[in-house]
Amino acid sequence: MRKCISFFRRSFLPVLLVLMLLPAACLSAAVEDLPLAVTYDALEDPEFGAVFFGCTPAEFTADGFMPGDSCSVALSNGFVLDDVPVYTGYYTKTDCPAIVLYPGYAHPAFTYVNTGDMWTRSGTAAGDTVTVTLLEAGRYLTVEESLSAVYSNDRDTYASDIVFSNFRQLSGGRLRAGMFYRGASPVDDRNSRAAITDSLIREAGIGFILDLADTSEKAAAYPLFAGSRFEELYSEGSAACLGLTAAYRDPDYAAALADGLRAMMKQDRPVYIHCTEGKDRTGFVCILLEALAGATREELERDYMITYDNYYGINAADTPEKYAANVQVRFLDMAEWLAGVPEGTDISVQMLEEGARGYLRNTGMTDDEIDSLILYLTGSAS
């Protein structure tokens, strides 16, 4: 819940004492010049480690904060970050802070994008509060307008089941044809896609599922799990449930992914890789695997950005400015980091493959294991 709404913070108390000595007319004008500040309960996000604000996104905007604003965020434990943008999505590069009003979220999420764990890194504890102060209205409005997009969960608004489920085969580099697929969750139905996605993976003959989003317990608890292709594969030991966040640079994420890839290599049937939407976690893992298979930067971008066309209609032909903005903030943020190159570098196939090898070496995978994975992905040695 919202604890209080105020127009000053603790640091403004000396100013308040001065204001009390002013004539009424001057006092009114001075109060209007004080920054908007609102205090909320700090709530822990159990899935991604964000600090939730104790209000809904609608209440947050009703309090006066809008997408594109710049804010200061101060926790009652003394942790403060200034110039934090408010966005309707994850529109900053990895490890940058943002207040995210993502469609469907119950609360505004104060987080480090793609690394999460704001709750732990800020030292937040149960009972703490968080004060949000407006620093500059609309400072990041251009970014918000360039990157913002909302998708529909109504199947009838999409051209096909495949587009609706963000379902497709991976094909970059030397990847084996008909072997690796990606898309939305076939069991988590929060976006009304699970049943259709389950039908698609049956039709594709999927024999192994790499579930990046769910633990085994979480996957089995979904109402649509019973009777699904997922359940069939899970019961025979042909599903790896990794329960990952979006923090792909985190050593724990990488180690869990390596275990999932080891499990995947033990069988030789078509693989389905998914998270919830098949967008961010799936996006990075597919970049990693395609890079190992010798995909070009252009091939990686093409596959990654199909998701944005499927969900939002963002593509190079129809929406070039939004397309370019999403490539810069989302795709290149991952690809340049994986290749270990500065922003704006012309990324070669060799840079990508060596970067992918290095990522897996850091998980503890041996060179022999990585070579075996490449052989598994491509059907031939690198």
C-alpha positions in Angstrom: 0.0 0.0 0.0 1.0 3.6 -0.3 2.3 4.8 3.0 2.0 8.6 2.3 2.0 11.2 -0.4 4.2 14.2 0.3 5.7 17.1 -1.4 9.0 17.1 0.5 11.6 14.6 1.6 13.5 14.4 4.8 16.3 16.5 3.3 13.7 19.3 2.7 12.9 19.8 6.4 15.1 22.9 6.8 13.3 24.3 3.8 10.0 23.6 5.4 11.0 25.6 8.6 11.8 28.5 6.4 8.5 28.2 4.5 6.6 28.4 7.8 7.9 31.9 8.3 6.7 33.1 4.9 3.4 34.9 4.2 0.6 32.7 3.0 0.8 33.7 -0.6 4.5 33.1 -0.8 4.1 29.8 1.1 1.6 28.6 -1.5 3.9 29.4 -4.4 6.9 27.8 -2.7 5.0 24.6 -1.9 4.1 24.2 -5.6 7.8 24.4 -6.5 8.7 21.5 -4.2 9.3 18.1 -6.0 6.6 15.5 -6.1 7.5 12.7 -3.6 5.5 9.6 -2.7 6.4 6.9 -0.2 5.3 3.3 -0.7 5.8 0.0 1.1 8.7 -2.0 -0.4 7.6 -5.5 -1.5 9.9 -8.3 -2.6 9.5 -9.7 -6.1 9.9 -13.5 -5.4 10.5 -14.4 -9.1 13.1 -11.8 -10.4 14.3 -10.1 -7.2 12.9 -6.6 -8.0 11.7 -4.2 -5.4 8.0 -3.8 -5.9 6.2 -0.6 -4.9 3.2 -1.1 -2.7 0.7 0.2 -5.3 -0.6 -0.7 -8.7 0.9 0.8 -11.9 -2.3 2.7 -12.3 -2.0 4.2 -8.8 1.6 5.1 -9.5 0.7 7.1 -12.5 -2.3 8.6 -10.7 0.2 9.8 -8.1 1.9 11.9 -10.8 4.7 9.6 -12.2 4.5 8.9 -15.9 6.4 6.7 -18.4 9.4 8.7 -19.6 10.0 10.5 -16.3 13.3 10.6 -14.4 13.0 9.9 -10.7 15.1 9.5 -7.5 14.4 6.3 -5.6 15.3 6.3 -1.9 14.8 3.3 0.3 14.3 3.8 4.1 17.5 1.8 4.7 19.5 4.7 3.1 20.0 3.2 -0.4 19.4 5.9 -3.1 19.6 5.9 -6.9 19.1 9.1 -8.8 18.0 9.6 -12.4 16.0 6.3 -12.7 13.8 6.2 -15.8 10.2 5.1 -15.6 9.3 2.9 -18.6 6.5 0.5 -19.6 9.1 -2.1 -20.4 12.7 -3.1 -20.0 14.0 -0.3 -22.1 17.5 0.2 -20.7 20.7 -1.9 -21.3 21.7 -4.7 -19.0 22.4 -3.8 -15.3 20.9 -0.3 -15.6 18.1 0.6 -13.2 14.6 1.3 -14.2 11.1 1.6 -12.7 9.1 -0.8 -15.0 5.3 -0.6 -15.4 5.1 -3.7 -17.6 1.6 -4.6 -18.9 0.0 -7.2 -16.5 2.3 -6.4 -13.6 0.5 -6.0 -10.3 3.1 -3.5 -9.0 5.7 -1.1 -10.4 9.0 -3.0 -10.4 12.3 -1.2 -9.4 15.0 -3.4 -10.9 18.3 -3.7 -12.6 17.4 -4.7 -16.1 18.5 -8.2 -17.1 20.3 -8.7 -13.8 17.5 -8.2 -11.3 18.2 -8.8 -7.6 17.5 -5.2 -6.7 16.1 -6.5 -3.4 19.4 -8.0 -2.3 21.8 -5.5 -3.8 19.9 -2.6 -2.2 19.8 -4.4 1.1 16.0 -4.1 1.3 14.2 -5.9 4.0 10.6 -6.6 5.0 9.1 -3.5 6.5 11.2 -1.0 4.5 9.6 1.8 2.5 10.6 3.4 -0.7 10.2 7.1 -1.6 10.0 8.0 -5.3 10.8 11.7 -6.1 10.1 13.2 -9.5 13.3 14.8 -10.8 12.4 15.7 -14.4 9.1 15.0 -16.1 9.5 13.4 -19.6 13.3 13.3 -19.6 13.2 9.8 -21.2 10.0 10.2 -23.1 11.8 9.8 -26.5 13.2 6.4 -25.4 9.8 5.4 -24.1 8.0 6.4 -27.3 10.7 4.7 -29.4 10.6 1.4 -27.6 7.2 1.1 -26.1 4.8 -1.6 -27.4 2.0 -3.7 -26.1 0.9 -7.0 -27.5 -2.5 -8.6 -27.5 -3.4 -11.9 -25.9 -6.3 -12.4 -28.3 -5.5 -15.1 -30.9 -7.9 -13.5 -33.4 -5.6 -10.5 -33.7 -2.7 -12.6 -35.0 -2.2 -14.0 -38.5 -1.6 -17.6 -37.4 -1.0 -19.9 -34.4 2.7 -19.8 -35.2 2.9 -16.0 -34.9 0.6 -16.0 -31.8 2.9 -18.5 -30.1 6.1 -16.8 -31.3 7.0 -20.4 -32.5 9.8 -21.0 -35.0 12.7 -23.2 -35.9 16.3 -21.9 -35.3 18.3 -21.8 -38.5 21.4 -19.7 -37.9 24.9 -20.9 -39.0 25.3 -24.6 -39.3 22.4 -25.6 -37.0 20.8 -28.9 -37.9 17.6 -28.4 -39.7 14.4 -29.5 -38.0 16.1 -29.9 -34.7 15.8 -26.7 -32.6 12.7 -24.7 -32.0 11.8 -21.7 -29.8 8.7 -19.9 -28.6 6.2 -19.2 -25.8 5.5 -21.5 -22.9 3.4 -24.6 -23.6 2.2 -24.8 -19.9 2.3 -21.2 -18.4 -1.0 -19.8 -19.7 -0.7 -16.3 -18.2 -0.7 -14.9 -21.8 -3.3 -17.4 -23.2 -0.8 -19.1 -25.4 -0.1 -22.4 -23.7 -2.7 -24.7 -25.3 -1.9 -23.6 -28.8 1.8 -23.8 -28.2 1.4 -27.3 -26.8 -0.3 -28.3 -30.1 2.5 -26.8 -32.1 5.2 -28.7 -30.3 3.3 -31.9 -30.7 3.1 -31.3 -34.5 6.8 -30.5 -34.6 7.6 -33.8 -32.9 9.4 -32.2 -30.0 11.3 -34.8 -27.9 13.0 -32.6 -25.4 12.0 -29.3 -23.6 14.5 -26.8 -22.3 12.3 -24.7 -20.0 14.2 -21.7 -18.9 11.5 -20.1 -16.8 10.2 -22.8 -14.4 11.4 -25.1 -11.8 10.1 -28.7 -12.0 7.6 -28.0 -9.2 6.4 -24.8 -10.8 5.9 -26.4 -14.2 4.0 -29.3 -12.8 1.6 -27.0 -10.9 0.2 -25.2 -14.0 -3.4 -26.3 -14.7 -2.5 -27.0 -18.4 0.5 -29.3 -17.4 -1.7 -32.4 -17.0 -2.2 -34.1 -20.3 0.3 -31.9 -22.2 3.2 -32.9 -24.3 5.3 -31.2 -21.6 4.0 -33.7 -19.0 4.7 -36.6 -21.3 8.3 -35.6 -21.8 8.8 -34.6 -18.2 7.6 -38.0 -17.0 10.2 -39.7 -19.2 13.0 -37.4 -18.1 13.1 -35.4 -21.3 12.6 -32.0 -19.9 15.0 -29.7 -18.1 13.4 -27.1 -15.9 16.0 -24.4 -15.1 14.0 -21.7 -13.3 16.2 -18.9 -14.6 15.7 -15.2 -14.2 16.7 -12.8 -17.0 20.2 -12.3 -15.4 22.1 -14.1 -18.1 25.4 -12.6 -17.0 25.1 -14.1 -13.5 27.3 -17.1 -12.8 24.4 -19.0 -11.2 22.3 -18.5 -14.4 25.2 -19.7 -16.6 25.9 -22.8 -14.4 22.2 -23.8 -14.5 22.1 -23.3 -18.2 25.2 -25.4 -18.7 23.5 -28.3 -16.8 20.4 -27.9 -19.0 22.6 -28.1 -22.1 24.3 -31.2 -20.8 20.9 -32.8 -20.3 19.8 -31.7 -23.8 22.8 -33.4 -25.4 21.9 -36.8 -24.0 19.1 -37.3 -26.5 18.7 -36.8 -30.2 15.1 -35.6 -30.8 13.9 -32.1 -31.7 14.4 -29.6 -28.9 12.0 -26.8 -27.8 13.5 -23.8 -25.9 11.1 -21.5 -24.1 10.6 -19.1 -21.2 7.3 -17.3 -20.7 7.1 -15.3 -23.9 10.1 -16.8 -25.7 11.6 -13.3 -25.8 14.4 -12.4 -23.4 15.7 -15.5 -21.6 15.0 -17.6 -24.8 16.5 -14.8 -26.9 19.8 -14.9 -25.1 20.1 -18.7 -25.1 19.3 -18.9 -28.8 22.0 -16.2 -29.5 24.4 -18.4 -27.6 23.6 -21.6 -29.4 23.5 -20.0 -32.8 26.8 -18.3 -32.2 28.3 -21.7 -31.3 27.0 -23.0 -34.6 28.7 -20.2 -36.6 25.8 -17.9 -37.2 26.5 -14.4 -38.5 25.6 -11.2 -36.6 22.9 -10.7 -39.2 21.4 -14.1 -38.8 21.3 -13.6 -35.0 19.6 -10.3 -35.3 17.1 -11.7 -37.8 16.0 -14.5 -35.5 16.0 -12.4 -32.4 13.9 -9.6 -34.0 11.2 -12.0 -35.4 9.9 -12.0 -31.8 9.3 -8.2 -32.0 7.5 -8.6 -35.3 5.4 -11.5 -34.0 4.3 -9.7 -30.8 4.4 -6.0 -31.7 4.6 -5.7 -35.5 8.0 -4.1 -35.2 10.1 -4.8 -38.2 12.7 -3.1 -40.4 10.3 -2.4 -43.3 7.2 -1.1 -41.5 8.6 0.5 -38.3 12.3 1.2 -39.0 12.9 3.6 -36.1 11.4 1.3 -33.5 13.2 -1.6 -35.1 16.6 0.1 -34.9 15.9 1.3 -31.3 15.1 -2.3 -30.2 18.1 -3.7 -32.0 20.3 -1.3 -30.2 18.9 -1.7 -26.7 17.9 -5.3 -26.7 19.8 -7.4 -29.3 23.1 -5.6 -29.5 23.2 -5.3 -25.7 23.4 -9.1 -25.6 25.4 -9.8 -28.8 28.2 -7.2 -28.1 28.6 -8.4 -24.5 28.7 -12.0 -25.6 31.4 -11.2 -28.3 33.3 -9.1 -25.7 33.5 -6.1 -28.0 32.9 -2.4 -27.6 29.6 -0.8 -28.7 29.5 -0.3 -32.5 32.0 -3.0 -33.3 31.5 -4.9 -36.6 31.0 -8.3 -35.0 32.4 -11.3 -36.8 31.4 -14.9 -36.7 34.7 -15.7 -35.0 34.1 -13.1 -32.3 30.7 -14.6 -31.6 31.8 -18.2 -31.5 34.8 -17.4 -29.2 32.5 -15.3 -27.0 30.1 -18.2 -26.7 32.9 -20.6 -25.9 34.2 -18.3 -23.3 30.8 -18.0 -21.7 30.5 -21.7 -21.4 34.1 -22.2 -20.2 33.2 -19.8 -17.3 30.4 -22.2 -16.3 32.9 -25.0 -15.9 32.2 -26.7 -19.2 35.4 -28.2 -20.6 36.6 -27.6 -24.2 35.7 -31.2 -24.9 32.1 -30.6 -23.6 31.8 -27.5 -25.7 33.1 -29.3 -28.8 30.6 -32.0 -28.1 27.8 -29.4 -27.9 28.9 -27.9 -31.2 28.8 -31.3 -32.8 25.4 -31.9 -31.3 24.1 -28.5 -32.7 25.6 -28.9 -36.2 26.2 -32.5 -36.8 29.8 -31.7 -37.6 33.0 -30.6 -35.8 33.7 -26.9 -35.7 
